[in-house]
Amino acid sequence: MKIIMVGFGVVGRALTRLIQTRAIDLNRNHDMNVKITAIADSKSLAIDRAGLKLGRILSLKEKKGVVGPGTAEDTHSIIEESDADVVVELTPTDPRTGEPGLEYMTAALKSGKHVVTANKGPLVTAYPNLRKLADKNGVQLKYSAAVGGGNPVLAFGEICASSEPVTKVEAILNRTSNYILTQMEEEGIAFETALRDARRIGLAEPDPSLDVDGLDQACKIVIVANHVMKRTSYITDVNPIQSIRAVSPERVAEARRRGKKIRMVGVADKTLEVRLVELDERDPFAIRGSADVTRFHCAFSGAKMVASSVGGPSYTAAGLLRDLVEVQSSTR
Ligand SMILES: NC(=O)c1ccc[n+]([C@@H]2O[C@H](COP(=O)([O-])OP(=O)(O)OC[C@H]3O[C@@H](n4cnc5c(N)ncnc54)[C@H](OP(=O)(O)O)[C@@H]3O)[C@@H](O)[C@H]2O)c1
């Protein structure tokens, strides 16, 4: 399997290391001989049709901040013209435009390459078109790592929906905001202090707005609705999208006195919403810290939950590798 990787940030590098570590197993168990033939970041490009020396690229990126001598302007034509099988798209999520990932994914699918991604932007701005393009060109579009990282939330939902309608989905899928709310509740601290703490442990980005203002959660509920409930929805369909910024320590403490916890929950039923809700502290949805939980309501067999308390780039990389293995199995 020849791969082009676009985006070489924390997830791209974690996936590269995982591919190095798992090379023998992948070959033995899945007949998968993975070669990464091109890697691109925002300003540079490395290409080797025989397979890049991954250790060298990782060290170059760490020391010099680039992946190779090529220029980023050539990334688009490499995607279109190379003989790679898969484009792994890992540029930053922009839920408003889907770019730059949307352009890269479109080029990949049009040129007959499978796409594996964790980037939510293109999936919430243009999923129906991307799906059509993949079907038309007979290639796969896989994005299991975009929701839940390493936790196979979408696959679980797909199994639930295989023989009966899933009528409603509820989800806490933004770990950063759940961590902040938990810290406010357990330490009695203000939002800004809890956010600083989340930054200190590497959970929150320098610009935390996608997480704390509900957009990341909104993206994930759109992707779940489209994948599991076969909707054709976009980020603009989610209303309201509530932020945790305005949650005061007094409100958290007052809820706590009544045995309640405040959580940011995404809901997909007839509408798509991200709301702050009060849950009983014994509710299985009142999860603590950096964790995720999703509940699928099935029309005949009732509600089922999938949850995880681990996350981060290496888990997301494991989700991406799962998709790559599935691409390999489906094309054998
Ligand atoms: N972090 C996680 O655990 C996690 C979990 C689930 C999903 N995701 C999603 O996975 C994707 C990657 O996340 P990340 O944490 O690895 O992000 P990141 O560390 O910010 O890395 C982004 C990478 O994309 C590159 N890039 C930016 N603009 C580009 C362009 N126009 N062309 C080519 N490359 C470009 C950056 O280049 P430079 O290196 O030159 O800046 C960087 O290498 C995002 O969409 C994110 O939402 C991440």
The ligand as an SDF file (V2000), in Angstrom:
LIG
                    3D

 48 52  0  0  0  0  0  0  0  0999 V2000
   -4.8320   15.8460   17.8690 N   0  0  0  0  0  0  0  0  0  0  0  0
   -5.7190   14.8700   17.9770 C   0  0  0  0  0  0  0  0  0  0  0  0
   -5.6410   14.0180   18.8840 O   0  0  0  0  0  0  0  0  0  0  0  0
   -6.8460   14.7450   16.9790 C   0  0  0  0  0  0  0  0  0  0  0  0
   -7.9210   13.8730   17.2580 C   0  0  0  0  0  0  0  0  0  0  0  0
   -8.9280   13.7000   16.2890 C   0  0  0  0  0  0  0  0  0  0  0  0
   -8.8550   14.4180   15.0990 C   0  0  0  0  0  0  0  0  0  0  0  0
   -7.8180   15.2820   14.8670 N   0  0  0  0  0  0  0  0  0  0  0  0
   -7.7720   15.9830   13.5830 C   0  0  0  0  0  0  0  0  0  0  0  0
   -6.6490   15.5150   12.8420 O   0  0  0  0  0  0  0  0  0  0  0  0
   -6.1130   16.5800   12.0360 C   0  0  0  0  0  0  0  0  0  0  0  0
   -4.6290   16.7490   12.3660 C   0  0  0  0  0  0  0  0  0  0  0  0
   -4.5350   17.0930   13.7330 O   0  0  0  0  0  0  0  0  0  0  0  0
   -3.1240   17.4670   14.4210 P   0  0  0  0  0  0  0  0  0  0  0  0
   -3.4070   17.5220   15.8750 O   0  0  0  0  0  0  0  0  0  0  0  0
   -2.0620   16.5820   13.8950 O   0  0  0  0  0  0  0  0  0  0  0  0
   -2.8980   18.9490   13.8620 O   0  0  0  0  0  0  0  0  0  0  0  0
   -1.5380   19.7840   13.8440 P   0  0  0  0  0  0  0  0  0  0  0  0
   -0.5800   19.2500   14.8460 O   0  0  0  0  0  0  0  0  0  0  0  0
   -1.9410   21.2120   13.8870 O   0  0  0  0  0  0  0  0  0  0  0  0
   -0.9300   19.4530   12.3840 O   0  0  0  0  0  0  0  0  0  0  0  0
   -1.4760   19.9250   11.2070 C   0  0  0  0  0  0  0  0  0  0  0  0
   -0.5340   19.6390   10.0670 C   0  0  0  0  0  0  0  0  0  0  0  0
   -1.1090   20.1180    8.8510 O   0  0  0  0  0  0  0  0  0  0  0  0
   -0.1380   20.8880    8.1460 C   0  0  0  0  0  0  0  0  0  0  0  0
   -0.7760   21.8670    7.2870 N   0  0  0  0  0  0  0  0  0  0  0  0
   -1.4350   23.0050    7.6050 C   0  0  0  0  0  0  0  0  0  0  0  0
   -1.8780   23.6220    6.5030 N   0  0  0  0  0  0  0  0  0  0  0  0
   -1.4890   22.8520    5.4570 C   0  0  0  0  0  0  0  0  0  0  0  0
   -1.6370   22.9630    4.0500 C   0  0  0  0  0  0  0  0  0  0  0  0
   -2.2820   23.9800    3.4710 N   0  0  0  0  0  0  0  0  0  0  0  0
   -1.1040   21.9800    3.2670 N   0  0  0  0  0  0  0  0  0  0  0  0
   -0.4420   20.9290    3.8140 C   0  0  0  0  0  0  0  0  0  0  0  0
   -0.2660   20.7710    5.1430 N   0  0  0  0  0  0  0  0  0  0  0  0
   -0.7920   21.7330    5.9520 C   0  0  0  0  0  0  0  0  0  0  0  0
    0.7000   21.5340    9.2460 C   0  0  0  0  0  0  0  0  0  0  0  0
    1.9320   21.9660    8.6940 O   0  0  0  0  0  0  0  0  0  0  0  0
    3.1310   22.5630    9.6040 P   0  0  0  0  0  0  0  0  0  0  0  0
    3.7030   21.3760   10.3290 O   0  0  0  0  0  0  0  0  0  0  0  0
    4.0640   23.1220    8.5740 O   0  0  0  0  0  0  0  0  0  0  0  0
    2.5000   23.5800   10.4930 O   0  0  0  0  0  0  0  0  0  0  0  0
    0.8220   20.3550   10.2130 C   0  0  0  0  0  0  0  0  0  0  0  0
    1.8650   19.5050    9.7830 O   0  0  0  0  0  0  0  0  0  0  0  0
   -6.9560   17.8200   12.3520 C   0  0  0  0  0  0  0  0  0  0  0  0
   -7.9210   17.9920   11.3610 O   0  0  0  0  0  0  0  0  0  0  0  0
   -7.5840   17.4920   13.7030 C   0  0  0  0  0  0  0  0  0  0  0  0
   -8.8330   18.1440   13.8860 O   0  0  0  0  0  0  0  0  0  0  0  0
   -6.8080   15.4620   15.7730 C   0  0  0  0  0  0  0  0  0  0  0  0
  1  2  1  0
  2  3  2  0
  2  4  1  0
  4  5  1  0
  4 48  2  0
  5  6  2  0
  6  7  1  0
  7  8  2  0
  8  9  1  0
  8 48  1  0
  9 10  1  0
  9 46  1  0
 10 11  1  0
 11 12  1  0
 11 44  1  0
 12 13  1  0
 13 14  1  0
 14 15  2  0
 14 16  1  0
 14 17  1  0
 17 18  1  0
 18 19  2  0
 18 20  1  0
 18 21  1  0
 21 22  1  0
 22 23  1  0
 23 24  1  0
 23 42  1  0
 24 25  1  0
 25 26  1  0
 25 36  1  0
 26 27  1  0
 26 35  1  0
 27 28  2  0
 28 29  1  0
 29 30  1  0
 29 35  2  0
 30 31  1  0
 30 32  2  0
 32 33  1  0
 33 34  2  0
 34 35  1  0
 36 37  1  0
 36 42  1  0
 37 38  1  0
 38 39  2  0
 38 40  1  0
 38 41  1  0
 42 43  1  0
 44 45  1  0
 44 46  1  0
 46 47  1  0
M  CHG  2   8   1  16  -1
M  END
$$$$
